[in-house]
Amino acid sequence: MKTRRKQGIPPVLVVLAISMSLFLTGCGGGGGSTSSSAGSSGTQQVSGVAAAGAPIVGNAYLKDATGTTLGPQVIGTDGSFSFDVTGMTAPFFLLAEGRVGGSEYKLHSTATAGGTANINPLTNIAVASAAGVNDPGTVFANPANFASTVNSTTLAQAIKDLQNMIKPLLDANNATIDPITGSYSANHTGLDAVLDAVKIELNTNSGGVTVTDKATNTAIATASATTLSQPTDSVTTAEATTAATAVTDFQAITSKMAELSNLFNQKGANLTAADVDAFFAANYGINDGFNRTQTINDLVAGVPTSSGTNTITRIGNVNFEEKVGGDYRVTFLAYFSDGSAGTPEGGFIFTNENGIWKLKGNGYKAYLEQVRPRVMRWVKADDSKQTESGIMCLIEDKGNLGLKSAVITGPGLPSNGLTLSNNQPTDPNKLFLDNAYRTNSLPTNQWEFYVMSDTAIDSATDNGKYTIQIYDGNGTLIETRTRVFPRRPYKRTEITDGHFATFSGIADHSLASAKIGGTLTFSYAKPTAYTTLWLNGDLGFWDMMGNAAFYWRNLLLNQTSGSIVSASPSTWAPTTAAFRLEAEDTFLRRLEVIWMFQ
């Protein structure tokens, strides 16, 4: 027998409730996009917005001409950043490192003096072009070598060449501003709309520049960063018109979601299925295995919790990922009142039904919430520690669709991949690792954790693409999914105490200290080595016969104490227990510390 009790829902799991309070924002202007280089006290500032179709979740850095470095500075939820460069030597070179949706970005920019210096795909190319290099990272790594080369004249020429290459697209969106010094508007218009509609990419090995229409997934402009004035292909008026249609659709989706947000805020815990029915398409499809009715019921059931002490304050980092037939897949990041944030894996598909944009689910049969990099640290009864790193592999058949096995392949994994099956009778709707891929020497049974050596992790890559093939009981392929890890798993040599949440108030490792059947109270602090998206607490206990119970709750990042209430099992006696604190970094890697009781 296995039981599990939820005490508060982690932000990342409030998928549908999140979507109901969308205050959709794009590249986010405002804070940071100033036109003056001097602060109120005469200080010199370099500030702007870091975005790639949506604000970058990550850090910004600045170097001056001598190599003096500032950062990392956490990029604001609207993409804003600001550096005090008083007394430093211009020009200034900038780097934004983080993710948008499921992809990692390293984008560069520059400021010839104090003032505005946005960071985006266009500025990334402009720096490479002005410096005459394929990789703008070379400039950031060696600022003294490029301090005279990257100047106002070479930058102006690079920007002019870029604008000429995509001119019809800029004209269609009234986006003729300077991508470095111009101001963004968070309303999916202007340059924000351009970055919504197209991907602008630089191959740092070849210097190749490609502009791809997201809706058609076709290249509409190509060039070399070192010869931007002579592009091999430029955007045509017809191509700009096609891209503009997607922008118009995206704006309409934004408007509809604002309407839905208002309804959610008005109704709160009184929200009913009838209230939201009109926002869901008649040809709904599926969402992680749930049909239309199941999705709506799941949403309504989640409202009281999501509108409690940890409320959704805004939705940011909204990104148009792809067009699916005539529909659009959109991803976003939800920000909560405690400072935590969560993102629904796979985003949501919106479809146009009789002129109205409606939710259509995400189109997926399997729930892949726990397929991601993971670090686990156990603190054993003798206070010794064991730290392991690898990939979490847990797939759930939430909709009872007969999903029975899976194969995961990708960088750092065995050549034939990892196999999963529903091999645990107590969890018949979940697919766990088969025994050959488990590490049985771990202090707790982790049927879903594939432990990797640091050598194997070295062979993995940032933005590594993993393929998940899911089968039914007859071995028929039901679904093929991909998951991109913005960052590879942590190596053990990279992990410090600061990567884990800390806690106090638990007396010792005795089973009595787990407070089974009572209230386990503790103080906690979030990790210091990275920006924490969210934090969970978990108490589990079990016996030697396979009986187990688990109780978990989300822990607010703006508080420092918590508690977990558990019930004593009536038909069996626990022999071992574990208290866990689990955090997630901005690259969606999870790290947990586990305190053992026995």
C-alpha positions as CSV (number, residue, x, y, z in Angstrom):
1,M,0.0,0.0,0.0
2,K,1.3,3.5,-0.8
3,T,-0.4,6.7,0.1
4,R,0.5,10.3,-0.8
5,R,-1.0,13.5,0.6
6,K,-0.5,17.0,-0.8
7,Q,-0.3,20.0,1.5
8,G,-0.1,22.9,-0.9
9,I,0.6,22.5,-4.6
10,P,4.0,23.3,-6.0
11,P,3.8,26.2,-8.5
12,V,5.2,24.0,-11.4
13,L,2.2,21.7,-11.0
14,V,-0.6,24.3,-11.0
15,V,-0.6,24.0,-14.8
16,L,-4.2,24.9,-15.6
17,A,-4.7,27.2,-12.7
18,I,-1.6,29.1,-13.9
19,S,-3.1,29.6,-17.3
20,M,-6.2,31.2,-15.8
21,S,-4.4,34.2,-14.4
22,L,-2.4,35.2,-17.4
23,F,-1.2,38.7,-17.3
24,L,0.6,38.1,-20.6
25,T,3.8,40.1,-21.1
26,G,6.3,40.0,-23.9
27,C,9.9,41.2,-23.8
28,G,9.1,43.5,-21.0
29,G,10.3,47.1,-21.0
30,G,10.0,49.6,-18.3
31,G,12.6,49.1,-15.6
32,G,16.0,49.1,-17.1
33,S,15.4,50.7,-20.5
34,T,16.5,54.2,-19.7
35,S,17.9,56.8,-22.1
36,S,20.1,58.5,-19.6
37,S,23.6,57.3,-18.5
38,A,23.6,59.1,-15.2
39,G,21.8,58.2,-12.0
40,S,20.4,60.7,-9.5
41,S,23.7,60.8,-7.6
42,G,25.8,61.2,-10.8
43,T,26.6,57.5,-11.1
44,Q,27.0,56.0,-14.5
45,Q,24.7,53.1,-15.5
46,V,24.4,50.6,-18.3
47,S,20.9,49.1,-18.3
48,G,18.4,47.5,-20.6
49,V,16.3,44.4,-21.3
50,A,17.6,40.9,-22.0
51,A,15.2,38.9,-24.2
52,A,14.8,36.4,-27.0
53,G,11.2,36.4,-27.9
54,A,10.5,36.6,-24.1
55,P,12.6,37.8,-21.2
56,I,15.6,35.6,-20.4
57,V,15.5,33.7,-17.1
58,G,19.1,33.8,-15.9
59,N,22.0,36.2,-15.3
60,A,23.6,39.2,-16.9
61,Y,27.3,40.1,-16.8
62,L,29.3,43.2,-17.9
63,K,33.0,43.7,-18.7
64,D,34.7,47.0,-19.4
65,A,37.5,47.6,-21.8
66,T,40.1,46.5,-19.2
67,G,38.3,43.3,-18.4
68,T,36.9,44.3,-15.1
69,T,33.8,42.2,-14.6
70,L,30.4,42.9,-12.9
71,G,27.9,40.1,-12.3
72,P,26.3,37.7,-12.2
73,Q,23.2,39.8,-11.8
74,V,19.8,38.1,-11.8
75,I,17.8,39.3,-14.8
76,G,14.4,40.8,-13.7
77,T,11.2,39.0,-14.5
78,D,10.6,41.7,-17.2
79,G,14.1,41.1,-18.6
80,S,15.5,44.2,-17.0
81,F,19.1,44.6,-15.7
82,S,21.3,47.5,-14.6
83,F,25.0,47.9,-13.8
84,D,26.7,50.7,-12.1
85,V,29.8,51.4,-14.2
86,T,31.0,54.5,-12.4
87,G,34.7,54.7,-12.7
88,M,34.9,51.9,-15.3
89,T,36.4,52.2,-18.8
90,A,34.1,52.2,-21.9
91,P,33.2,50.4,-24.1
92,F,31.2,47.9,-22.1
93,F,30.5,44.4,-23.2
94,L,27.5,42.5,-22.0
95,L,26.4,38.9,-21.7
96,A,23.0,37.4,-20.9
97,E,23.0,33.8,-20.0
98,G,19.8,31.8,-19.3
99,R,16.8,30.3,-20.9
100,V,13.6,31.1,-22.8
101,G,11.2,28.2,-22.9
102,G,13.2,25.0,-23.1
103,S,16.3,26.5,-24.7
104,E,19.4,28.0,-23.3
105,Y,20.7,31.3,-24.6
106,K,24.0,33.1,-24.4
107,L,23.5,36.5,-26.0
108,H,25.9,39.5,-26.2
109,S,25.6,43.3,-26.6
110,T,27.8,46.4,-26.1
111,A,27.6,50.0,-24.9
112,T,30.1,52.5,-26.1
113,A,29.2,54.6,-23.1
114,G,26.7,54.6,-20.2
115,G,23.1,54.3,-21.1
116,T,20.8,51.7,-22.6
117,A,22.3,48.5,-24.0
118,N,19.6,45.8,-24.6
119,I,20.7,42.2,-25.1
120,N,18.8,40.1,-27.7
121,P,19.5,38.0,-30.8
122,L,20.0,41.1,-33.0
123,T,22.5,42.7,-30.6
124,N,24.3,39.4,-30.5
125,I,24.8,39.4,-34.3
126,A,25.7,43.1,-34.2
127,V,28.6,42.6,-31.8
128,A,30.0,39.7,-34.0
129,S,29.7,41.8,-37.1
130,A,31.2,44.9,-35.6
131,A,34.1,42.9,-34.3
132,G,34.5,40.9,-37.5
133,V,34.3,37.5,-35.7
134,N,32.0,34.5,-35.9
135,D,31.5,34.2,-32.2
136,P,30.7,37.3,-30.1
137,G,31.8,35.3,-27.1
138,T,35.3,35.9,-28.3
139,V,34.8,39.6,-27.8
140,F,33.4,39.2,-24.3
141,A,36.3,36.9,-23.3
142,N,38.9,39.4,-24.6
143,P,37.5,42.9,-24.3
144,A,40.8,44.7,-24.5
145,N,41.5,43.2,-27.9
146,F,38.2,44.6,-29.3
147,A,37.8,47.9,-27.4
148,S,38.8,50.0,-30.5
149,T,37.2,47.7,-33.1
150,V,33.7,47.6,-31.6
151,N,32.8,51.3,-31.7
152,S,29.9,53.5,-32.5
153,T,30.8,53.5,-36.3
154,T,31.1,49.7,-36.7
155,L,28.1,49.0,-34.5
156,A,25.9,51.5,-36.5
157,Q,26.9,49.8,-39.7
158,A,26.2,46.3,-38.3
159,I,22.8,47.4,-37.2
160,K,22.0,49.1,-40.5
161,D,23.0,45.9,-42.4
162,L,20.8,43.8,-40.1
163,Q,17.8,46.1,-40.5
164,N,18.2,46.1,-44.3
165,M,18.2,42.3,-44.3
166,I,14.9,42.1,-42.5
167,K,13.4,45.5,-43.4
168,P,10.0,44.3,-44.6
169,L,9.6,42.5,-41.3
170,L,10.5,45.6,-39.3
171,D,8.3,47.8,-41.4
172,A,5.3,45.5,-41.0
173,N,5.6,45.8,-37.2
174,N,6.7,49.4,-37.0
175,A,9.9,48.2,-35.5
176,T,12.7,50.4,-36.9
177,I,14.2,51.1,-33.5
178,D,17.8,50.5,-32.6
179,P,17.9,47.0,-31.0
180,I,20.7,48.1,-28.6
181,T,19.5,51.5,-27.5
182,G,15.8,51.3,-28.2
183,S,13.0,50.6,-25.7
184,Y,10.9,47.5,-25.6
185,S,7.2,47.5,-25.1
186,A,5.5,44.6,-23.3
187,N,2.5,44.5,-25.7
188,H,3.7,42.3,-28.5
189,T,4.1,45.2,-30.9
190,G,7.2,46.7,-32.5
191,L,10.5,44.9,-32.1
192,D,8.8,42.7,-29.4
193,A,6.4,41.4,-32.2
194,V,9.3,40.7,-34.5
195,L,11.0,38.5,-31.9
196,D,7.7,36.8,-31.2
197,A,7.3,35.9,-34.9
198,V,10.8,34.8,-35.9
199,K,13.9,33.1,-34.5
200,I,17.1,35.0,-35.2
201,E,20.1,32.7,-34.8
202,L,23.9,32.9,-35.1
203,N,26.0,29.9,-35.6
204,T,29.1,30.7,-33.6
205,N,31.2,28.2,-35.5
206,S,30.5,29.3,-39.0
207,G,29.2,32.8,-38.3
208,G,26.0,32.0,-40.3
209,V,23.0,34.1,-39.5
210,T,19.5,32.6,-40.0
211,V,16.1,34.2,-39.6
212,T,13.4,31.6,-39.3
213,D,9.6,32.2,-39.4
214,K,8.3,30.3,-36.4
215,A,4.9,29.7,-38.0
216,T,6.2,28.0,-41.1
217,N,9.6,26.9,-39.7
218,T,11.3,28.1,-42.8
219,A,14.3,30.3,-43.2
220,I,13.4,33.7,-44.6
221,A,16.8,35.4,-44.4
222,T,20.4,34.2,-44.3
223,A,23.8,35.9,-44.2
224,S,27.3,35.7,-42.6
225,A,27.9,37.8,-39.5
226,T,31.2,39.1,-41.0
227,T,29.5,40.1,-44.3
228,L,26.1,41.3,-43.2
229,S,26.0,43.9,-46.0
230,Q,25.9,41.1,-48.5
231,P,23.2,38.7,-47.3
232,T,22.5,35.5,-49.3
233,D,18.8,35.9,-48.7
234,S,16.7,38.8,-47.4
235,V,13.1,38.9,-46.0
236,T,10.6,39.6,-48.8
237,T,7.4,41.6,-48.4
238,A,5.3,38.4,-48.8
239,E,7.3,36.6,-46.1
240,A,6.9,39.6,-43.8
241,T,3.1,39.5,-44.4
242,T,3.0,35.8,-43.5
243,A,4.9,36.4,-40.3
244,A,2.7,39.4,-39.4
245,T,-0.4,37.1,-39.5
246,A,1.2,35.1,-36.7
247,V,1.8,38.2,-34.7
248,T,-1.9,39.3,-35.1
249,D,-3.0,35.8,-33.9
250,F,-0.6,36.0,-30.9
251,Q,-2.0,39.4,-30.0
252,A,-5.6,38.0,-30.1
253,I,-4.6,35.0,-28.0
254,T,-3.1,37.5,-25.5
255,S,-6.4,39.4,-25.4
256,K,-8.5,36.3,-24.9
257,M,-6.3,35.1,-22.0
258,A,-6.6,38.5,-20.4
259,E,-10.3,38.0,-20.4
260,L,-9.9,34.6,-18.9
261,S,-7.6,36.1,-16.3
262,N,-10.2,38.6,-15.2
263,L,-12.8,35.8,-14.8
264,F,-10.3,33.8,-12.7
265,N,-9.6,36.8,-10.4
266,Q,-13.3,37.6,-10.0
267,K,-14.4,34.1,-9.1
268,G,-11.4,32.8,-7.2
269,A,-12.4,29.7,-5.1
270,N,-16.0,30.1,-6.4
271,L,-14.9,29.3,-10.0
272,T,-17.1,26.5,-11.5
273,A,-16.8,24.3,-14.5
274,A,-19.6,26.3,-16.2
275,D,-17.6,29.5,-15.7
276,V,-14.7,28.3,-17.8
277,D,-16.3,26.0,-20.2
278,A,-16.5,28.6,-23.0
279,F,-12.8,29.1,-22.9
280,F,-12.1,25.5,-23.9
281,A,-12.4,24.4,-27.5
282,A,-15.1,21.9,-28.4
283,N,-12.4,19.9,-30.3
284,Y,-10.3,20.1,-27.2
285,G,-7.9,17.2,-27.7
286,I,-5.8,16.2,-24.7
287,N,-3.5,17.6,-22.0
288,D,-1.0,15.2,-20.4
289,G,-3.5,12.4,-20.8
290,F,-6.6,14.4,-19.6
291,N,-9.6,15.0,-21.8
292,R,-11.6,18.2,-21.9
293,T,-13.8,17.4,-18.9
294,Q,-10.9,16.0,-16.8
295,T,-8.9,19.1,-17.5
296,I,-11.7,21.5,-16.5
297,N,-12.4,19.5,-13.3
298,D,-8.7,19.5,-12.5
299,L,-8.6,23.3,-13.0
300,V,-11.6,24.0,-10.8
301,A,-10.3,21.7,-8.0
302,G,-7.0,23.6,-8.0
303,V,-8.4,27.1,-7.7
304,P,-8.9,27.2,-3.9
305,T,-5.2,26.3,-3.3
306,S,-3.8,28.5,-6.0
307,S,-5.7,31.5,-4.8
308,G,-4.6,31.1,-1.2
309,T,-1.5,32.4,0.5
310,N,0.7,31.9,-2.5
311,T,-1.1,33.6,-5.3
312,I,-0.1,34.0,-8.9
313,T,1.0,37.6,-9.4
314,R,1.9,37.7,-13.1
315,I,2.8,35.6,-16.2
316,G,6.0,36.5,-18.0
317,N,8.4,35.0,-20.4
318,V,5.6,34.3,-22.8
319,N,7.0,32.7,-26.0
320,F,5.4,31.6,-29.2
321,E,7.1,28.2,-29.7
322,E,5.6,26.8,-32.9
323,K,2.6,26.6,-35.1
324,V,0.8,23.3,-35.0
325,G,-1.4,23.2,-38.1
326,G,-3.5,26.3,-37.7
327,D,-3.0,26.4,-34.0
328,Y,-0.2,27.9,-31.8
329,R,1.8,26.4,-29.0
330,V,2.7,29.0,-26.3
331,T,5.0,28.6,-23.3
332,F,5.3,30.9,-20.3
333,L,6.5,31.3,-16.7
334,A,4.2,31.9,-13.8
335,Y,5.4,34.1,-11.0
336,F,3.9,33.7,-7.5
337,S,3.6,36.1,-4.6
338,D,6.4,34.4,-2.6
339,G,8.9,35.0,-5.4
340,S,8.7,31.4,-6.7
341,A,8.0,30.6,-10.4
342,G,6.8,27.6,-12.4
343,T,6.4,26.6,-16.0
344,P,4.0,24.0,-17.5
345,E,6.0,21.5,-19.5
346,G,5.0,21.7,-23.2
347,G,3.0,24.9,-22.8
348,F,-0.5,25.1,-24.2
349,I,-2.0,24.9,-27.7
350,F,-4.6,27.6,-28.7
351,T,-7.0,27.0,-31.5
352,N,-9.3,29.4,-33.4
353,E,-12.9,28.3,-33.0
354,N,-15.4,30.4,-35.0
355,G,-13.1,33.5,-34.7
356,I,-12.4,33.0,-31.0
357,W,-9.1,31.6,-29.6
358,K,-9.6,28.8,-27.1
359,L,-7.5,26.4,-25.1
360,K,-6.9,23.0,-26.7
361,G,-4.6,21.3,-24.2
362,N,-1.0,20.5,-25.0
363,G,-1.7,17.5,-27.3
364,Y,0.3,15.0,-25.2
365,K,-0.9,11.7,-23.8
366,A,1.9,11.1,-21.3
367,Y,2.9,13.3,-18.3
368,L,6.6,13.9,-18.4
369,E,6.9,16.3,-15.5
370,Q,9.8,14.4,-13.9
371,V,12.1,13.9,-16.9
372,R,14.9,16.3,-16.1
373,P,18.4,16.6,-14.5
374,R,18.5,15.8,-10.8
375,V,21.0,15.9,-7.9
376,M,20.3,14.0,-4.6
377,R,22.2,14.3,-1.4
378,W,21.4,11.9,1.5
379,V,22.4,12.7,5.1
380,K,22.5,9.3,6.7
381,A,21.9,8.3,10.3
382,D,25.7,8.6,11.0
383,D,25.7,12.1,9.5
384,S,27.8,10.9,6.5
385,K,26.7,12.3,3.1
386,Q,26.2,10.7,-0.2
387,T,25.7,12.9,-3.3
388,E,24.6,11.6,-6.7
389,S,23.7,13.3,-10.0
390,G,21.9,12.1,-13.1
391,I,18.5,12.2,-14.7
392,M,15.0,11.7,-13.2
393,C,13.0,9.4,-15.4
394,L,9.3,9.1,-14.3
395,I,6.4,9.1,-16.8
396,E,2.8,9.0,-15.7
397,D,-0.3,7.7,-17.5
398,K,-2.7,10.2,-15.8
399,G,-5.5,9.5,-18.3
400,N,-5.4,5.7,-18.0
401,L,-4.6,5.4,-21.7
402,G,-2.7,2.1,-21.5
403,L,0.9,3.5,-21.6
404,K,3.0,0.6,-20.5
405,S,6.7,1.2,-21.4
406,A,9.1,3.8,-22.7
407,V,12.6,4.3,-24.0
408,I,14.7,7.5,-23.4
409,T,17.7,8.2,-25.6
410,G,20.0,11.2,-25.6
411,P,23.5,12.6,-24.7
412,G,25.2,10.9,-21.8
413,L,22.9,7.9,-21.8
414,P,23.6,4.3,-22.8
415,S,23.7,3.8,-26.6
416,N,20.4,1.8,-26.5
417,G,18.8,4.3,-24.2
418,L,17.0,3.8,-20.8
419,T,13.9,1.5,-20.6
420,L,11.0,2.2,-18.3
421,S,7.9,0.1,-17.6
422,N,5.0,0.0,-15.1
423,N,7.0,-2.4,-12.9
424,Q,5.6,-1.2,-9.5
425,P,2.2,-2.8,-8.6
426,T,1.6,0.0,-6.1
427,D,1.9,2.6,-8.8
428,P,0.3,1.0,-11.9
429,N,-0.1,4.2,-13.9
430,K,3.6,5.2,-13.6
431,L,6.6,4.1,-15.7
432,F,9.8,3.6,-13.7
433,L,13.3,2.6,-14.7
434,D,13.8,-1.0,-15.3
435,N,16.1,-2.8,-12.8
436,A,19.1,-2.7,-15.1
437,Y,19.2,1.1,-14.9
438,R,18.7,1.5,-11.2
439,T,21.4,2.0,-8.6
440,N,20.4,-0.3,-5.8
441,S,23.1,1.1,-3.4
442,L,21.3,4.3,-2.7
443,P,20.0,5.0,0.8
444,T,16.4,5.2,-0.5
445,N,14.7,3.3,-3.3
446,Q,14.8,5.6,-6.3
447,W,13.2,3.6,-9.1
448,E,13.0,6.8,-11.2
449,F,16.6,8.1,-10.8
450,Y,19.3,7.2,-13.3
451,V,22.6,7.9,-11.7
452,M,25.4,9.1,-14.1
453,S,29.1,9.2,-13.6
454,D,30.8,12.6,-14.1
455,T,32.4,11.1,-17.2
456,A,29.0,10.4,-18.7
457,I,27.8,13.9,-17.7
458,D,30.8,15.3,-19.5
459,S,29.5,13.7,-22.7
460,A,26.1,15.3,-22.2
461,T,25.6,18.9,-23.6
462,D,23.8,22.1,-22.8
463,N,20.6,22.2,-24.8
464,G,20.9,18.5,-25.1
465,K,17.9,16.9,-26.9
466,Y,16.4,13.7,-25.4
467,T,13.8,11.5,-27.2
468,I,11.1,9.7,-25.3
469,Q,9.3,6.9,-27.1
470,I,6.2,5.6,-25.3
471,Y,4.5,2.3,-26.0
472,D,1.3,0.4,-25.1
473,G,1.1,-3.1,-23.7
474,N,1.4,-4.6,-27.2
475,G,4.7,-2.8,-27.9
476,T,3.0,-0.3,-30.3
477,L,4.5,3.1,-30.4
478,I,1.9,5.5,-28.9
479,E,3.8,8.8,-28.7
480,T,7.2,10.2,-29.4
481,R,8.3,13.2,-27.3
482,T,11.4,15.4,-27.1
483,R,12.8,17.1,-24.0
484,V,15.6,19.7,-24.2
485,F,17.7,20.2,-21.1
486,P,18.8,23.8,-21.2
487,R,21.8,22.7,-19.1
488,R,23.4,19.3,-18.7
489,P,23.2,17.6,-15.2
490,Y,25.6,18.9,-12.5
491,K,28.8,17.1,-12.1
492,R,29.7,16.1,-8.5
493,T,32.7,18.4,-8.7
494,E,30.5,21.4,-9.4
495,I,28.2,20.8,-6.4
496,T,28.6,22.7,-3.2
497,D,26.6,23.0,0.0
498,G,25.2,26.2,-1.4
499,H,23.3,24.1,-4.0
500,F,21.0,22.7,-1.4
501,A,18.3,24.2,0.8
502,T,19.2,24.1,4.4
503,F,16.9,23.4,7.4
504,S,17.0,23.3,11.2
505,G,14.7,22.3,14.1
506,I,14.8,18.5,13.5
507,A,16.5,17.0,16.6
508,D,18.3,13.9,15.2
509,H,18.0,10.9,13.0
510,S,15.7,8.9,15.3
511,L,12.4,7.7,13.9
512,A,10.6,9.6,16.7
513,S,12.1,12.9,15.3
514,A,10.1,12.4,12.1
515,K,6.9,13.1,14.1
516,I,5.0,10.4,12.3
517,G,1.3,10.9,13.1
518,G,1.9,14.5,14.2
519,T,3.4,17.7,12.9
520,L,7.0,18.0,11.7
521,T,8.0,21.6,12.2
522,F,11.2,23.1,10.8
523,S,13.0,26.2,9.7
524,Y,14.4,26.5,6.2
525,A,16.4,28.6,3.8
526,K,16.6,28.4,0.0
527,P,19.9,27.5,-1.8
528,T,22.5,30.3,-2.2
529,A,24.3,29.0,-5.3
530,Y,21.6,29.9,-7.8
531,T,18.2,31.6,-8.2
532,T,15.6,29.2,-6.8
533,L,12.4,28.8,-8.9
534,W,10.6,27.0,-6.1
535,L,11.0,24.8,-3.0
536,N,9.2,21.8,-1.7
537,G,9.2,19.8,1.5
538,D,8.4,16.1,1.7
539,L,8.1,13.5,4.5
540,G,8.0,9.9,3.6
541,F,8.0,6.7,5.7
542,W,7.9,3.0,4.9
543,D,8.4,-0.6,6.2
544,M,10.2,-3.7,4.9
545,M,7.0,-5.0,3.2
546,G,6.6,-2.2,0.7
547,N,4.0,-0.2,2.6
548,A,4.7,3.5,2.3
549,A,3.2,7.0,2.8
550,F,4.3,10.4,1.6
551,Y,3.3,13.9,2.6
552,W,4.5,17.0,0.8
553,R,3.9,20.7,0.6
554,N,5.3,23.7,-1.3
555,L,7.4,26.0,0.9
556,L,7.1,29.7,0.3
557,L,10.3,31.4,-0.7
558,N,9.5,34.5,1.3
559,Q,9.1,32.5,4.5
560,T,11.5,30.6,6.7
561,S,9.5,28.1,8.6
562,G,7.1,25.3,7.6
563,S,5.5,22.1,8.8
564,I,4.2,18.8,7.5
565,V,1.3,17.0,9.1
566,S,1.2,13.2,8.7
567,A,-1.1,10.4,9.8
568,S,0.0,7.2,11.6
569,P,-0.7,4.1,9.5
570,S,-3.2,1.9,11.1
571,T,-2.2,-1.5,9.6
572,W,1.6,-1.3,9.5
573,A,4.5,0.2,11.4
574,P,7.1,2.4,9.7
575,T,10.7,1.3,10.1
576,T,12.4,4.1,8.1
577,A,11.6,7.7,7.2
578,A,13.1,10.6,5.2
579,F,12.6,14.3,5.1
580,R,13.4,16.0,1.8
581,L,13.9,19.6,0.7
582,E,13.8,20.0,-3.1
583,A,14.7,23.1,-5.0
584,E,14.7,23.9,-8.8
585,D,17.2,26.2,-10.5
586,T,16.5,28.5,-13.4
587,F,17.6,25.8,-15.9
588,L,14.9,23.4,-14.4
589,R,17.5,21.2,-12.7
590,R,16.2,19.8,-9.4
591,L,18.4,19.4,-6.3
592,E,17.3,17.8,-3.1
593,V,18.7,17.1,0.3
594,I,17.4,14.0,2.2
595,W,17.6,13.6,6.0
596,M,17.3,10.0,7.0
597,F,15.4,8.7,10.1
598,Q,15.6,5.1,11.4
